[in-house]
Amino acid sequence: MKSIPRASSSSFESLLVVFASLAVLHVALVGADVSDASAIHRDINEFHPMYDCEQCSGKKFVIFSVFVLLNISESVNGLASNFMFYHIEDAYRENIGGYVSNMTEHEEDVAKVTGLGSLSDGKDIDIIATYSDTSGAVRISRVKMRDLSASWVLENPNDGNHDQPKSLERVEHSFHSPMPFKENDQNQSGEVGIQYPRLSSMSPVKLKRRIMRQERKNLRTAELLSFDKEADNQMAEAAIERSKSLDTTIKGKYSIWRRDYENPNSDSMLKLMRDQIIMAKVYANIAKSKNESSLYNSLMTHSRRSQHVIGDASSDAELHSSALDEAKAMGHMLSIAKDKLYNCHVVGRKFRAMLQSTEENVNALKKKSAFLIQLAAKTVPKPLHCLPLQLAADYFLQGHHNKEQADKAKLEDTSRYHYAIFSDNVLATSVVVNSTVLHAKEPDKHVFHIVTDKLNFAAMKMWFLVNPPAGATIQVENVDDFKWLNSSYCSVLRQLESARIKEYYFKANHPSSLSLGADNLKYRNPKYLSMLNHLRFYLPEVYPKLDKILFLDDDIVVQKDLTPLWSIDLQGMVNGAVETCKESFHRFDKYLNFTNPKISDNFDPNACGWAFGMNIFDLKEWRKRDITGIYHHWQDLNEDRTLWKLGTLPPGLITFYNLTYPLDRSWHVLGLGYDPALNQTEIKNAAVIHYNGNYKPWLDLAISKYKSYWSNYVMFDNPYLQLCNISEE
């Protein structure tokens, strides 16, 4: 549809007459019911003035609308006809041209009707609309201008593109308030025009639905966010509850989920100051290389001050009161240094050099730490050294060395339950015996065969003479009294006489000493060559009259009756033990050197390992298979220590290969001497718990939460323990 050209003032009234005649003609043609206006009124809302221009007050201009009825013939054929509103704006402006004159009274009425004037005087313009109802019939209705809804669109005749309105005329968000019109700077023709906002062509119903949909989306988004926040809070609460069961003194300094560490023990300032010291060292090195002596001295001075403020603090609460001021001063100095010295590549190189230096220091400290741990684990504490001295002195002073041994018949009675304990630790051996007897249903049927060395023989005998277990039989022997155990028969004793072994163990300047750390330090301990340690491979020779015997280490605690072990059918095996392999851990390849063909050709690297510490041995089957001979064979092959490191477990795995019957895991739980994360339920339900590792329960190194299982069987009220200051603490 073409736009209507501007008309002069003299032709205005004639133009209105023409269009009124056309409207009357249209009514006559279609025969529509003029009174049927309900269909079009249902979309009419309260009229909102389209223009409210304060800048326009005092100015005289006329905006009049010409309503053109279109497609009359198509309407007659039952098709929906459309109509458009055109308003032709004009004012007293020379650059627009066209109609310029003083506004008449009629023109003022027109301006009021179009929204620029007031409708309070009751004057209005009738609009005749042609449309098709739901049944398809053509209808004509009369509508007042003031009854139009804000959703009706008035087109600007000056804008040739009615389909694509200008950006300033577009209502960007239909559910926002209408934008006030803005003045253009200047159009292409040099004209200064006024831009009127285009109201959305969306109907009020659709507009309301869109607003409601947006509100529902916002509400749903808020609900989802609240659900996510609630889920996060629940996860945090669950993590906090789980963290309470952890021993944070072992696992680390603190857990970030613990609420009691949120504020009081915050260490953000401490971390900041430590980072500042690192950065100060970096810039100081760069400053020194560039002869910035004053800056270098300032950085080192602030670094020393910060280090002094930190001291031994492990959290912000332990910092000196001047920490904040010092951190600010250091930050200022680092800012100056960064402005003068910062270079990405140079700083990166300095950090790499510091990292390498730190790694070297850490490795050196690890070696020292390993040595000190081994030293602390193998050195006898003063109270434990005092105890055997006091016992041995009383043993000889009181003449117990002249007393007879226990009943020999009980010692060889195969119907009784026999235990073998090889130890030089009096206190540890007493715990093993006490805990076993306490849980035994028939203590009088239990016989303990204890073998110790010459130094502790008197003390061990004296302890069980003074503190005999209720009903049980105790035999204490000296390993040096076994004359058959000599270098001509025992491989370990023969190897100990070699110069190579002596140099390895007793020469501090040996290449494999601590300075190089080539070997695992725990295997450098001479205890692994002690016959008390290797005596377990000679059980049939030590107890020739017995058929079965239960071997117990001195670092175990018995928590249940062990007599059912003698009733287990080993199915032709020699050794009954608990397997220790879990997934890839503690299998044969961990202990043996499978690069050596002597090992790889005879053993499976994935074979499951088992534990020494609580083992039931069938001595009849042992003698039948000559197990001691197998042990000697492999021990001789390993004289140069190329098949395995020193110790008793690797030769035990070899000696009893395919001859070990796996016991239920509940019989023997290991790891209390090195693993702080064991399952507490498994420990409580185990028949025997084993403190294998360096953290023995009688040492200060012991893991605190496991120590009570052992100390419950120590007689702290014993006079000898009190004399040597051995207490529960």
C-alpha positions in Angstrom: 0.0 0.0 0.0 1.4 3.4 -0.9 1.6 6.2 1.6 -0.7 9.1 1.3 1.1 12.4 0.3 0.9 15.4 2.5 -2.1 17.7 1.8 -2.5 21.4 2.2 -4.7 23.0 4.7 -7.4 23.9 2.2 -7.8 20.3 1.0 -8.0 18.8 4.4 -11.8 19.0 4.8 -12.5 17.8 1.3 -10.2 14.8 1.9 -12.1 13.9 5.0 -15.4 14.0 3.1 -14.1 11.7 0.4 -13.0 9.0 2.8 -16.3 9.3 4.8 -18.1 8.7 1.5 -16.0 5.6 0.9 -16.8 4.3 4.3 -20.6 4.7 3.8 -20.3 3.0 0.4 -18.4 0.1 2.1 -21.2 -0.3 4.6 -23.8 -0.5 1.9 -21.9 -3.1 -0.1 -21.4 -5.6 2.7 -24.6 -5.0 4.6 -22.8 -5.6 7.8 -24.3 -5.0 11.2 -22.7 -1.8 12.4 -23.8 -2.5 16.0 -21.8 -5.7 16.2 -18.7 -4.3 17.8 -18.1 -6.9 20.5 -15.6 -8.8 18.4 -13.1 -6.1 18.0 -13.7 -4.6 21.5 -12.4 -7.8 23.2 -8.8 -6.8 22.4 -9.2 -3.1 23.3 -7.7 -2.0 26.6 -7.4 1.3 28.2 -5.9 3.8 25.8 -2.3 5.0 26.6 -1.2 8.2 25.1 1.5 7.4 22.6 3.5 10.6 23.0 4.2 12.5 26.1 6.8 15.1 25.1 7.7 17.8 27.6 9.9 19.4 25.0 7.0 19.8 22.8 5.0 22.0 25.1 4.5 25.5 23.8 5.1 24.4 20.2 2.4 24.4 17.6 2.2 21.4 15.3 -0.5 19.2 13.9 -0.5 15.4 13.6 -3.5 14.0 11.8 -4.4 10.5 10.9 -6.0 9.3 7.7 -7.6 5.9 7.9 -7.8 4.1 4.7 -10.0 1.1 4.3 -8.2 -1.5 2.1 -9.1 -4.5 0.0 -12.8 -3.8 0.0 -13.4 -6.2 -2.7 -11.5 -9.0 -0.9 -13.6 -8.3 2.2 -16.7 -8.8 0.2 -15.4 -12.2 -0.9 -15.1 -13.3 2.8 -11.4 -12.6 3.2 -10.0 -10.7 6.1 -9.3 -7.1 5.3 -6.5 -5.2 7.0 -6.2 -1.6 7.8 -3.2 0.5 8.8 -3.0 3.8 10.6 -0.9 6.4 9.1 -0.2 9.6 10.9 1.3 12.5 9.1 3.2 14.7 11.4 3.8 18.3 10.7 4.9 21.4 12.7 6.2 24.9 12.2 9.5 23.6 10.8 10.9 25.0 7.6 12.9 21.9 6.7 9.9 19.6 6.4 7.7 21.6 4.0 4.2 20.9 3.2 1.4 22.0 5.4 2.4 25.1 7.4 -0.2 27.2 9.0 -1.7 28.1 12.3 -3.7 25.3 13.9 -7.4 25.7 13.6 -9.8 24.6 16.2 -10.5 21.4 14.2 -6.8 20.7 13.9 -6.3 21.0 17.6 -9.1 18.4 18.1 -7.2 16.1 15.7 -4.0 16.6 17.6 -5.8 15.7 20.8 -7.3 12.6 19.3 -3.9 11.4 18.1 -2.5 11.5 21.6 -0.9 15.0 21.5 -3.9 16.6 23.0 -6.3 15.9 25.8 -9.4 13.8 25.3 -11.1 15.4 28.2 -13.4 17.5 26.0 -15.1 14.4 24.7 -14.2 15.0 21.0 -12.8 11.9 19.3 -12.5 10.4 15.8 -14.5 7.4 14.8 -12.6 4.5 13.2 -14.5 2.1 10.9 -12.8 -1.3 10.9 -13.5 -4.2 8.5 -12.7 -7.7 9.6 -13.8 -11.3 9.4 -15.3 -13.1 12.4 -14.8 -16.7 13.4 -17.5 -17.9 11.0 -15.9 -16.2 8.1 -18.5 -13.5 7.7 -17.3 -10.0 6.9 -18.1 -7.5 9.7 -17.8 -3.7 10.1 -17.4 -2.0 13.4 -17.0 1.5 14.7 -14.3 2.1 17.2 -13.3 5.3 19.1 -9.7 6.4 18.9 -9.5 6.7 22.7 -10.6 3.0 23.0 -7.7 1.7 21.1 -5.3 -0.7 22.9 -1.6 0.1 23.3 -0.9 -2.9 21.1 -2.2 -1.1 18.0 0.6 0.1 15.7 0.7 3.6 14.2 3.1 3.9 11.3 5.2 6.9 10.6 4.7 7.9 7.0 8.2 9.5 6.8 9.7 6.0 7.4 9.6 4.2 4.1 10.6 0.8 5.7 7.5 -0.2 7.7 8.5 -3.8 8.1 12.0 -3.1 9.6 11.7 -0.2 12.0 14.7 1.8 13.1 16.6 0.7 16.1 15.6 3.8 18.1 11.9 3.2 17.3 11.9 -0.5 18.4 10.7 -1.6 21.7 13.5 -4.0 22.7 11.7 -5.9 25.4 7.9 -6.1 25.1 7.4 -6.5 28.8 9.4 -3.4 29.7 8.0 0.1 30.0 7.7 2.0 26.7 10.8 4.0 25.9 10.4 7.8 25.6 11.1 9.2 22.1 14.6 10.5 21.5 15.8 13.3 19.2 18.0 12.2 16.3 21.1 14.2 15.8 20.4 14.7 12.1 19.1 12.6 9.2 20.7 12.2 5.8 18.8 15.1 4.3 19.9 17.4 7.1 16.5 17.3 8.7 16.1 17.2 12.4 13.3 14.8 13.2 11.6 13.4 16.2 11.7 9.6 16.6 8.6 8.0 18.1 8.8 4.6 19.8 7.2 1.7 18.1 5.0 -0.3 20.5 5.2 -4.1 20.1 2.8 -5.5 17.6 2.1 -8.4 20.1 -1.4 -8.6 21.5 -1.9 -7.9 25.2 -2.8 -11.6 25.7 0.4 -12.8 24.1 2.4 -10.1 25.9 0.9 -11.2 29.2 1.7 -14.9 28.4 5.3 -14.0 27.6 5.6 -12.2 30.9 4.1 -15.1 32.8 6.5 -17.6 31.0 9.4 -15.4 31.9 8.3 -15.3 35.5 7.9 -19.1 35.6 11.4 -19.4 34.1 12.9 -17.1 36.7 11.0 -19.0 39.5 12.2 -22.4 38.2 15.8 -21.1 37.9 15.7 -19.8 41.5 14.3 -23.2 42.6 17.1 -25.1 40.9 19.7 -22.8 42.3 18.3 -23.3 45.8 18.3 -27.1 45.2 21.9 -27.0 44.1 22.9 -24.9 47.1 21.0 -27.3 49.4 22.8 -30.3 47.8 26.2 -28.6 48.2 25.4 -27.9 51.8 24.4 -31.5 52.4 27.6 -32.8 50.7 29.7 -30.4 52.9 27.9 -31.6 56.0 28.5 -35.2 55.1 32.2 -34.5 54.4 32.5 -32.8 57.7 31.0 -35.7 59.5 33.4 -38.1 57.7 36.4 -35.9 58.5 35.6 -36.1 62.3 36.5 -39.8 62.2 39.9 -39.2 60.7 43.1 -38.8 62.7 44.2 -35.5 61.3 47.5 -35.7 63.3 48.5 -38.5 61.1 46.9 -37.7 57.7 47.8 -34.0 57.7 47.7 -30.8 59.4 44.0 -30.2 59.1 41.0 -31.0 56.9 39.4 -28.0 55.0 36.0 -29.5 55.8 36.5 -29.3 59.5 34.5 -26.3 60.8 36.7 -25.8 63.7 39.5 -24.8 61.2 37.5 -22.3 59.2 38.5 -19.2 61.1 40.5 -19.7 64.4 43.4 -21.6 62.8 43.4 -19.9 59.4 46.9 -19.7 58.0 46.3 -17.4 55.0 48.6 -14.7 56.4 51.3 -17.3 57.1 51.1 -18.7 53.6 51.2 -15.2 52.2 54.4 -14.3 54.1 56.1 -17.5 53.1 55.3 -16.8 49.5 56.6 -13.3 49.9 59.9 -14.7 51.2 60.2 -16.9 48.2 59.6 -14.0 45.8 62.0 -11.8 47.7 64.7 -14.4 47.3 64.0 -14.6 43.5 64.2 -10.8 43.1 67.2 -10.6 45.3 69.1 -13.0 43.1 68.2 -11.0 40.0 69.1 -7.8 41.7 72.5 -9.1 42.7 73.2 -10.3 39.1 72.3 -6.8 37.9 74.4 -5.0 40.6 71.3 -3.5 42.2 73.0 -3.6 45.6 70.5 -1.3 47.4 67.5 -3.2 46.2 69.2 -6.5 47.0 70.0 -5.4 50.6 66.4 -4.1 51.1 64.9 -7.4 49.9 67.2 -9.5 52.1 66.4 -7.3 55.1 62.7 -7.6 54.7 63.1 -11.4 54.1 64.9 -11.8 57.4 62.3 -9.7 59.2 59.5 -11.8 57.8 61.3 -15.0 58.7 61.8 -13.7 62.2 58.1 -12.8 62.5 57.0 -16.3 61.3 59.4 -18.2 63.6 57.9 -21.6 64.4 54.3 -20.5 63.7 52.0 -23.1 62.1 48.9 -20.9 61.8 48.0 -17.2 61.8 47.1 -17.3 65.5 50.7 -18.1 66.3 52.2 -15.2 64.3 53.6 -12.1 66.0 51.4 -9.1 66.3 53.6 -7.2 63.7 53.0 -9.8 61.0 50.4 -7.7 59.1 52.7 -4.6 59.1 55.6 -6.7 57.9 53.6 -8.3 55.2 52.5 -4.9 53.9 56.1 -3.6 54.0 57.3 -6.7 52.1 54.5 -6.3 49.6 55.5 -2.7 48.9 59.2 -3.8 48.5 58.2 -6.6 46.1 56.1 -4.1 44.1 59.2 -1.9 43.7 61.3 -4.9 42.8 58.8 -6.1 40.2 58.7 -2.7 38.5 62.4 -2.7 38.2 63.4 -6.3 37.7 60.5 -8.4 36.4 61.3 -10.4 33.4 59.2 -13.5 32.7 62.0 -15.7 31.4 64.5 -14.7 34.1 62.0 -15.2 36.9 61.1 -18.6 35.4 64.7 -19.7 35.4 65.2 -18.6 39.0 62.1 -20.6 40.1 63.4 -23.7 38.3 66.8 -23.4 39.9 65.1 -23.0 43.3 62.9 -26.0 42.7 65.8 -28.2 41.8 67.8 -27.0 44.9 64.7 -27.7 47.1 64.3 -31.2 45.6 67.9 -32.0 46.4 67.5 -30.8 49.9 64.3 -32.9 50.3 66.0 -36.0 49.1 68.9 -35.5 51.5 66.4 -35.0 54.4 64.5 -38.1 53.4 67.7 -40.1 53.7 68.5 -38.6 57.1 64.9 -39.2 58.2 65.0 -42.8 57.1 68.2 -43.3 59.0 66.9 -41.7 62.1 63.6 -43.7 62.0 65.6 -46.9 61.7 67.9 -45.8 64.6 64.9 -44.9 66.8 63.1 -48.2 65.9 66.1 -50.4 66.6 67.7 -48.7 69.5 66.6 -50.0 72.9 65.0 -47.3 75.0 66.5 -46.7 78.5 63.4 -48.2 80.4 63.5 -51.3 78.3 67.3 -51.6 78.9 66.8 -51.1 82.6 64.2 -53.9 82.9 66.4 -56.9 81.9 69.3 -55.5 84.0 67.1 -55.4 87.2 65.7 -58.9 86.5 69.0 -60.5 85.7 70.6 -59.0 88.9 67.7 -60.4 91.1 67.8 -63.8 89.2 71.4 -64.4 90.4 71.1 -62.7 93.7 68.1 -64.8 94.7 69.6 -68.0 93.5 67.0 -68.8 90.9 69.7 -70.1 88.5 70.0 -73.3 90.7 66.3 -74.1 90.3 65.0 -76.9 88.1 63.3 -76.5 84.7 59.6 -77.0 84.2 58.0 -80.4 83.9 59.7 -82.0 80.9 56.6 -84.2 80.2 54.4 -81.2 79.6 57.0 -79.8 77.3 56.8 -82.8 75.0 53.1 -83.7 75.4 51.6 -83.6 71.9 48.1 -83.3 73.2 48.8 -79.9 74.5 48.9 -76.6 72.6 52.5 -75.5 72.0 53.8 -72.0 71.1 57.2 -70.9 69.9 58.4 -67.4 70.7 61.9 -66.3 69.8 62.7 -62.9 71.3 65.2 -60.8 73.3 62.5 -58.4 74.5 61.2 -59.3 78.0 58.3 -56.8 78.1 57.1 -57.7 74.6 57.2 -61.5 75.3 55.3 -61.0 78.5 52.4 -59.3 76.5 52.3 -62.2 74.0 52.0 -64.8 76.8 49.6 -62.7 79.0 47.2 -62.0 76.1 47.2 -65.6 74.9 46.6 -67.1 78.3 43.9 -64.5 79.2 41.8 -65.6 76.2 42.5 -69.3 76.4 39.6 -71.5 77.5 41.9 -74.1 79.1 45.1 -72.2 80.1 46.7 -75.3 81.7 46.9 -77.0 78.4 49.0 -74.3 76.8 52.8 -74.5 76.7 55.1 -71.6 75.7 58.6 -72.4 74.4 60.6 -69.2 74.6 64.1 -68.9 73.2 66.2 -65.8 73.8 69.9 -64.9 73.6 72.6 -65.2 76.3 72.3 -61.6 77.4 68.5 -61.8 78.2 68.3 -65.4 79.3 68.4 -64.7 83.0 66.0 -61.7 82.8 63.5 -63.7 80.7 63.5 -66.6 83.2 63.3 -64.3 86.2 60.2 -62.5 84.8 58.2 -65.7 84.4 59.4 -67.0 87.7 58.1 -63.8 89.4 55.0 -63.4 87.1 53.9 -66.9 86.1 50.8 -67.0 83.8 47.8 -68.7 85.3 48.0 -72.4 84.7 50.3 -72.2 81.6 53.7 -73.9 81.3 56.7 -71.7 80.4 60.0 -73.0 79.0 62.9 -70.5 78.5 66.0 -71.5 76.5 69.2 -69.9 75.4 70.0 -70.1 71.7 73.7 -70.4 72.5 73.0 -73.7 74.1 72.0 -75.3 70.7 75.4 -76.7 69.9 74.1 -78.2 66.7 73.4 -74.7 65.4 76.9 -73.9 64.0 78.5 -72.5 60.8 79.0 -75.9 59.3 75.2 -76.6 59.4 73.7 -73.1 59.3 74.1 -71.1 56.1 73.5 -67.7 57.8 76.3 -68.3 60.4 78.6 -69.4 57.6 77.9 -66.2 55.6 78.4 -64.1 58.7 82.0 -65.3 58.8 82.7 -64.0 55.3 84.7 -60.8 54.9 82.1 -59.4 52.4 79.3 -59.6 54.9 81.4 -58.1 57.7 82.4 -55.2 55.5 78.8 -54.6 54.4 77.5 -54.5 58.0 80.4 -53.1 60.0 82.3 -50.7 57.7 80.9 -47.2 57.7 82.8 -46.2 54.6 81.2 -48.9 52.5 79.9 -47.7 49.1 76.4 -48.6 50.2 76.5 -46.5 53.3 74.1 -43.8 54.3 75.8 -41.1 52.2 74.7 -42.9 49.0 71.7 -44.7 50.3 72.0 -47.5 47.7 70.2 -50.1 49.8 67.2 -50.1 52.0 68.5 -49.2 55.5 66.3 -51.6 57.3 68.1 -54.5 55.7 71.4 -53.1 57.0 70.5 -53.9 60.5 72.5 -56.9 61.9 69.4 -58.3 63.5 68.5 -59.9 60.1 71.6 -62.1 60.6 70.6 -62.9 64.2 69.9 -66.6 64.8 66.8 -65.6 66.9 65.4 -64.4 63.6 66.4 -67.4 61.5 65.6 -70.0 64.2 62.0 -70.3 62.8 63.5 -72.4 59.9 64.8 -75.0 62.4 61.6 -75.7 64.4 61.8 -79.5 63.9 65.4 -79.5 65.2 64.5 -77.3 68.2 61.4 -79.4 69.1 62.0 -82.9 67.8 59.1 -84.5 69.9 56.3 -82.2 68.7 54.0 -82.7 65.8 52.4 -79.2 65.5 53.5 -75.8 66.9 52.2 -72.2 66.6 54.9 -69.7 65.9 54.2 -66.2 67.4 56.3 -63.0 66.9 57.0 -60.8 69.9 55.2 -57.8 68.4 51.7 -59.4 68.4 48.7 -59.2 70.7 46.3 -62.1 71.0 42.6 -61.2 71.3 40.8 -64.5 71.0 41.3 -68.2 71.9 43.8 -69.7 69.4 43.2 -73.4 70.2 41.0 -73.9 67.0 44.1 -73.4 64.9 45.4 -76.9 65.9 42.2 -78.4 64.5 42.6 -76.9 61.0 43.3 -79.4 58.2 46.3 -78.0 56.3 45.5 -80.4 53.5 49.1 -81.7 53.2 50.7 -78.2 53.5 53.4 -77.4 56.0 52.6 -73.8 56.8 49.3 -72.3 57.7 49.4 -68.5 57.3 47.3 -65.5 56.3 47.9 -64.2 52.8 48.8 -60.5 52.5 48.4 -59.8 48.8 45.7 -57.3 47.8 45.5 -56.6 44.1 49.1 -56.0 43.1 50.6 -55.6 46.6 52.7 -58.0 48.5 53.2 -60.5 45.8 56.4 -62.4 45.1 57.8 -59.8 42.7 57.9 -57.3 45.7 60.4 -59.5 47.6 62.4 -61.5 45.0 64.6 -60.4 42.1 62.9 -61.8 39.1 65.6 -60.5 36.8 67.7 -63.3 38.0 66.9 -66.5 36.1 67.2 -68.6 39.2 64.2 -66.8 40.6 62.2 -66.3 37.4 62.5 -69.9 36.3 61.2 -71.3 39.6 58.6 -68.9 40.9 55.6 -67.0 39.8 56.0 -63.3 40.2 52.2 -63.0 40.9 52.1 -65.6 43.6 50.5 -64.3 46.7 52.7 -63.4 49.7 51.9 -64.3 53.3 52.9 -63.1 56.7 55.3 -64.4 59.3 54.1 -63.6 62.9 51.3 -66.2 63.5 52.0 -69.4 61.7 50.8 -72.9 62.4 53.4 -75.5 61.3 52.9 -79.2 60.7 56.3 -80.5 61.9 55.6 -84.0 60.6 55.1 -82.8 57.1 58.1 -80.5 57.5 60.4 -83.4 58.3 58.9 -85.4 55.5 59.6 -82.7 52.9 63.0 -81.7 54.3 61.9 -78.0 54.5 65.1 -77.0 56.3 67.2 -78.4 53.5 65.2 -76.3 51.0 66.0 -73.3 53.1 69.7 -74.0 53.2 69.8 -74.5 49.4 68.4 -71.1 48.6 70.2 -69.3 51.4 73.5 -70.6 49.9 72.5 -69.3 46.5 71.9 -65.9 47.9 75.3 -65.4 49.5 75.9 -62.3 47.3 72.4 -61.0 48.1 71.4 -60.9 44.4 68.2 -63.1 44.8 66.6 -61.0 47.6 67.6 -58.6 50.3 68.3 -59.7 53.8 65.5 -60.8 56.0 63.4 -63.8 56.8 60.3 -63.3 54.8 61.8 -63.7 51.3 63.5 -67.0 52.1 60.3 -68.0 53.9 58.3 -67.4 50.7 60.7 -69.5 48.7 61.0 -72.3 51.3 57.3 -72.7 51.7 56.4 -72.0 48.0 53.3 -74.1 47.1 53.4 -75.5 50.7 51.3 -72.7 52.5 47.7 -73.1 53.4 45.8 -69.8 53.5 44.1 -69.0 56.7 41.1 -66.8 57.1 42.1 -63.1 57.3 40.4 -62.6 60.6 43.0 -64.8 62.3 45.8 -62.3 61.7 45.6 -58.5 61.0 48.9 -56.8 60.1 50.1 -53.2 59.7 49.7 -51.7 63.1 53.3 -50.8 63.1 53.2 -48.7 60.0 49.7 -48.1 58.6 47.6 -45.4 60.5 44.5 -46.1 58.2 43.6 -49.6 59.2 40.0 -50.6 59.6 39.2 -50.4 63.3 36.5 -53.1 63.0 38.9 -55.5 61.5 41.4 -54.9 64.3 38.8 -55.5 67.0 37.5 -58.7 65.3 41.0 -60.1 64.7 42.3 -63.1 66.7 45.8 -61.7 66.5 47.0 -58.2 65.7 50.5 -57.6 64.5 52.6 -54.4 65.0 54.9 -55.2 62.1 56.9 -52.2 61.0 59.0 -49.6 62.8 56.4 -48.1 65.0 56.4 -50.7 67.8 53.9 -50.2 70.6 56.6 -50.0 73.3 58.3 -47.1 71.5 57.5 -43.4 71.4 57.1 -43.8 67.6 54.0 -46.0 68.1 50.8 -44.9 66.4 48.8 -43.6 69.3 45.4 -45.0 68.4 46.8 -48.5 68.2 48.9 -48.4 71.4 46.1 -49.2 73.8 45.5 -52.7 72.2 49.0 -53.6 73.4 49.2 -51.6 76.7 46.1 -53.3 78.0 48.2 -56.4 78.7 51.1 -54.7 80.3 51.3 -55.0 84.1 52.2 -51.4 84.9 51.8 -51.9 88.6 54.6 -54.5 88.5 57.5 -53.4 90.8 60.1 -53.9 88.1 58.2 -51.8 85.6 57.8 -49.0 88.2 61.5 -49.2 89.1 62.4 -48.7 85.5 59.8 -45.9 85.0 57.8 -47.9 82.5 54.3 -46.3 82.6 51.3 -46.2 80.4 52.0 -42.7 79.3 
